[in-house]
Amino acid sequence: MTDAPAIDVRQIHKRYHDGWFARKSFLALRGVDLTVRRGEAFGLLGPNGAGKTTLIKILLGIVRSTGGAAFLLGHPAGSRGARQRVGYLPENLNFPAHHTALQALRFYGRLNSLDEAVIRSRSRDLLDLVGLVGRETELVRKYSKGMRQRLGLAQAMLHEPELLILDEPTDGLDPVGRSEIRRIITRLKNQGKTVFLNSHILQEVELVCDRVAILATGKLRGVGTPSELTTQFHGALSARLCIEVSGAPEVLEQIGPQLDAELQPLPDGRWQLTAHADSQSDVDRTVDRLRSSNLSIHKLERKRPTLEEVFLSAVNTQDDALLPSSEPAHN
Ligand SMILES: Nc1ncnc2c1ncn2[C@@H]1O[C@H](COP(=O)(O)OP(=O)(O)OP(=O)(O)O)[C@@H](O)[C@H]1O
């Protein structure tokens, strides 16, 4: 069991039933397979309605899947063994209004059946980890959103879980608040914890996660490091060469189509030329062509697609949603 992955999801399906006599149904997850290794920070990405919350609820045992199996650290999702080993920060955690940070932690500690002395000593350490020392006796309702999220992280860590599931931990935070949460997540990862993060903020995920999964319409579109995903969707989006040039406009207008490049005028009279450049020889050829046409090069940059571009490409790949699903019989 010690070798079991932090999260192991096999062919998970979820069908919701709705309406009169549950006659309407909707397949929110359609055969998701996912493995999260121990000790990694893993990001779950997907557009609204992709099924991210449904997947998280299945992992936590809040919602039952209608097919497949999920395990946390070798324990069936939702079992006592799994629940004891996972810490959860929900999207909008509301603390009781009359609690101070210390009282809130005591409240959650008791819910987890922790001993009073253990709660006291862990609360001190955790308030230190999340940067709330000195503010622990203030009412939580007077906290900023960032402080509440940091206290939420401390709450999730109180029973010393090996795996943390964080649902939109930086939603609604300013850049300072977001960087504080990132700092804490990195510290937790350095302590050997596994962090599973659901976030809409792609930059965030790119900065903090080792690997990401992209989910859309209930199906996984890709899993890997941001650079592996870039390669996976390379066919749709290759590396680009962005060059700031100046010179005779008529020469530029001729050269643009020859290089299959886009030209955009810049405010200072220069031009931004954007062309595909998958290899160094593509770069050399473009530069030689510009220089031999007496064009001056002011700035040159080779850009890989951003995670946002990869995400959009992954989400827009042909969906087989209209094909019959191979959903297994309900369990
Ligand atoms: N209890 C429910 N009954 C019926 N349909 C549901 C239920 N919960 C979710 N759904 C549907 O399942 C799909 C996936 O929802 P889910 O909340 O998992 O998506 P999400 O990726 O978390 O979206 P968001 O980013 O907007 O929170 C959506 O189409 C949603 O309307």
The ligand as an SDF file (V2000), in Angstrom:
LIG
                    3D

 31 33  0  0  0  0  0  0  0  0999 V2000
  -26.0690   17.3440   -8.8470 N   0  0  0  0  0  0  0  0  0  0  0  0
  -26.0700   17.4770  -10.1700 C   0  0  0  0  0  0  0  0  0  0  0  0
  -27.1430   17.1090  -10.9040 N   0  0  0  0  0  0  0  0  0  0  0  0
  -27.1490   17.2120  -12.2460 C   0  0  0  0  0  0  0  0  0  0  0  0
  -26.1130   17.6750  -12.9790 N   0  0  0  0  0  0  0  0  0  0  0  0
  -25.0110   18.0730  -12.3080 C   0  0  0  0  0  0  0  0  0  0  0  0
  -24.9300   17.9980  -10.8680 C   0  0  0  0  0  0  0  0  0  0  0  0
  -23.7080   18.4620  -10.4860 N   0  0  0  0  0  0  0  0  0  0  0  0
  -23.0700   18.8130  -11.6280 C   0  0  0  0  0  0  0  0  0  0  0  0
  -23.8360   18.5890  -12.7040 N   0  0  0  0  0  0  0  0  0  0  0  0
  -23.4780   18.8260  -14.1100 C   0  0  0  0  0  0  0  0  0  0  0  0
  -22.2840   18.0840  -14.3950 O   0  0  0  0  0  0  0  0  0  0  0  0
  -21.4150   18.8430  -15.2300 C   0  0  0  0  0  0  0  0  0  0  0  0
  -20.0560   18.9520  -14.5460 C   0  0  0  0  0  0  0  0  0  0  0  0
  -20.2230   19.7680  -13.3900 O   0  0  0  0  0  0  0  0  0  0  0  0
  -18.9970   20.1200  -12.4420 P   0  0  0  0  0  0  0  0  0  0  0  0
  -19.5230   21.0030  -11.3540 O   0  0  0  0  0  0  0  0  0  0  0  0
  -18.3200   18.8610  -12.0390 O   0  0  0  0  0  0  0  0  0  0  0  0
  -18.0580   20.9460  -13.4400 O   0  0  0  0  0  0  0  0  0  0  0  0
  -16.7840   21.8570  -13.1120 P   0  0  0  0  0  0  0  0  0  0  0  0
  -15.7340   21.4650  -14.0940 O   0  0  0  0  0  0  0  0  0  0  0  0
  -16.4310   21.7770  -11.6660 O   0  0  0  0  0  0  0  0  0  0  0  0
  -17.3360   23.3070  -13.4640 O   0  0  0  0  0  0  0  0  0  0  0  0
  -16.9570   24.7380  -12.8130 P   0  0  0  0  0  0  0  0  0  0  0  0
  -15.5760   25.0340  -13.2370 O   0  0  0  0  0  0  0  0  0  0  0  0
  -17.9550   25.6440  -13.4490 O   0  0  0  0  0  0  0  0  0  0  0  0
  -17.1420   24.6310  -11.3280 O   0  0  0  0  0  0  0  0  0  0  0  0
  -22.0830   20.1820  -15.4590 C   0  0  0  0  0  0  0  0  0  0  0  0
  -22.7280   20.1410  -16.7120 O   0  0  0  0  0  0  0  0  0  0  0  0
  -23.1010   20.2850  -14.3420 C   0  0  0  0  0  0  0  0  0  0  0  0
  -24.2440   21.0300  -14.7510 O   0  0  0  0  0  0  0  0  0  0  0  0
  1  2  1  0
  2  3  1  0
  2  7  2  0
  3  4  2  0
  4  5  1  0
  5  6  2  0
  6  7  1  0
  6 10  1  0
  7  8  1  0
  8  9  2  0
  9 10  1  0
 10 11  1  0
 11 12  1  0
 11 30  1  0
 12 13  1  0
 13 14  1  0
 13 28  1  0
 14 15  1  0
 15 16  1  0
 16 17  2  0
 16 18  1  0
 16 19  1  0
 19 20  1  0
 20 21  2  0
 20 22  1  0
 20 23  1  0
 23 24  1  0
 24 25  2  0
 24 26  1  0
 24 27  1  0
 28 29  1  0
 28 30  1  0
 30 31  1  0
M  END
$$$$
